[in-house]
Amino acid sequence: MKMVVAIVRPEKVNSVLEALFRVQVRGLTISRVQGHGGETEHVENYRGTTVKMALSEKVRLEIGVSDGFVETTVNAIIDSARTGEVGDGKIFVMPVESVIRIRTSERDTDAVTPVMPATR
């Protein structure tokens, strides 16, 4: 099992969610975050004061998937989030030691949705 964590542009979230739905990824968590990557800093004026904006608004998606579904999930995110510009985001794939579904007490791959890779 893996945890796929994606940091994407806020304006790409809907297309990412649609792409994930198409490949049968249903369970995920979304958070609004701020961060700094390869984007160049920009300067704004606020009430007559120059302010350097160092952090960008992003959206963080966390998705637990079975090992056989990692590439499908990652490819769906890449295909739907890419603009080709600096600041498109990052995807992190991390191992998961154990998963327990609270409602049913199912464990590990039985508790992760989806279990089998979707067909396109």
C-alpha positions as a printed Julia matrix, in Angstrom:
120×3 Matrix{Float64}:
   0.0    0.0     0.0
   1.11   3.53   -0.68
   0.12   7.05    0.28
   0.11   9.33   -2.75
   0.44  12.98   -1.73
   0.01  15.56   -4.48
   0.51  19.31   -4.22
  -1.3   21.02   -7.11
  -2.47  24.44   -8.27
  -5.88  25.4    -6.83
  -7.3   26.06  -10.29
  -6.45  22.48  -11.35
  -8.24  20.74   -8.46
 -11.52  20.14  -10.31
  -9.78  18.59  -13.3
  -7.64  16.42  -10.98
 -10.75  15.24   -9.1
 -12.5   14.42  -12.38
  -9.47  12.46  -13.6
  -9.25  10.52  -10.34
 -12.97   9.73  -10.47
 -12.57   8.42  -14.05
  -9.91   5.94  -12.87
 -12.08   4.9    -9.9
 -10.16   6.64   -7.11
 -12.83   7.52   -4.56
 -11.21   8.0    -1.15
  -9.04  11.06   -0.67
  -8.41  14.02    1.6
  -7.97  17.59    0.37
  -6.37  20.49    2.25
  -5.59  24.07    1.29
  -1.92  24.75    1.96
   0.74  27.36    1.29
   4.21  26.61    0.11
   7.24  27.59   -1.87
   8.79  25.63   -4.69
  10.39  26.7    -7.94
   8.15  29.69   -8.5
   9.85  33.04   -8.63
   8.9   35.41   -5.88
   6.63  38.26   -6.83
   6.15  41.65   -5.22
   2.81  43.28   -4.46
   1.86  46.65   -3.09
  -0.41  46.61   -0.07
  -1.57  49.94    1.37
   1.44  51.72   -0.05
   3.91  49.14    1.27
   5.85  46.76   -0.95
   5.36  43.19    0.18
   7.34  40.2    -1.12
   4.99  37.24   -1.57
   7.11  34.17   -0.88
   4.38  31.54   -0.37
   1.92  30.31   -2.99
  -1.57  28.93   -2.42
  -1.71  25.23   -3.27
  -3.97  22.25   -2.65
  -2.72  19.03   -1.04
  -4.39  15.74   -1.93
  -3.72  12.61    0.11
  -4.78   9.31   -1.42
  -4.23   5.83    0.03
  -4.05   3.16   -2.68
  -2.99  -0.45   -3.12
   0.42  -1.05   -4.72
  -1.05  -2.04   -8.09
  -2.96   1.23   -8.35
  -0.12   3.69   -7.71
   0.84   4.33  -11.34
  -2.79   4.77  -12.42
  -3.31   7.34   -9.67
  -0.05   9.18  -10.35
  -0.68   9.31  -14.12
  -4.2   10.66  -13.61
  -2.83  13.47  -11.44
   0.01  14.32  -13.84
  -2.24  14.34  -16.91
  -4.85  16.57  -15.27
  -2.65  18.95  -13.23
   0.12  19.75  -15.71
   0.24  23.21  -17.29
   3.9   23.07  -18.28
   4.71  26.1   -16.14
   6.8   26.37  -13.0
   4.57  25.78   -9.98
   2.56  22.82  -11.3
   3.33  20.95   -8.07
   4.79  17.68   -6.86
   3.66  14.11   -6.2
   5.11  12.07   -3.34
   4.6    8.3    -3.08
   5.25   6.89    0.38
   4.91   3.41    1.85
   2.05   2.74    4.27
   2.62   0.23    7.03
  -1.01  -0.46    7.87
  -4.55   0.78    7.2
  -7.66   0.05    9.26
 -11.16   1.03    8.14
 -12.86   2.12   11.36
 -16.42   1.25   10.31
 -15.73  -2.41    9.44
 -12.31  -3.11   11.04
 -11.04  -4.2     7.6
  -7.28  -4.04    7.4
  -4.64  -3.22    4.85
  -5.59  -3.85    1.18
  -9.21  -4.66    2.17
  -9.42  -1.19    3.75
  -7.96   0.69    0.77
 -10.14   1.84   -2.1
  -9.54   0.9    -4.88
  -7.81  -2.46   -4.72
  -7.56  -3.35   -8.41
  -6.28  -1.0   -11.15
  -9.0    0.55  -13.27
  -9.15  -0.06  -16.99
  -9.21   2.95  -19.26
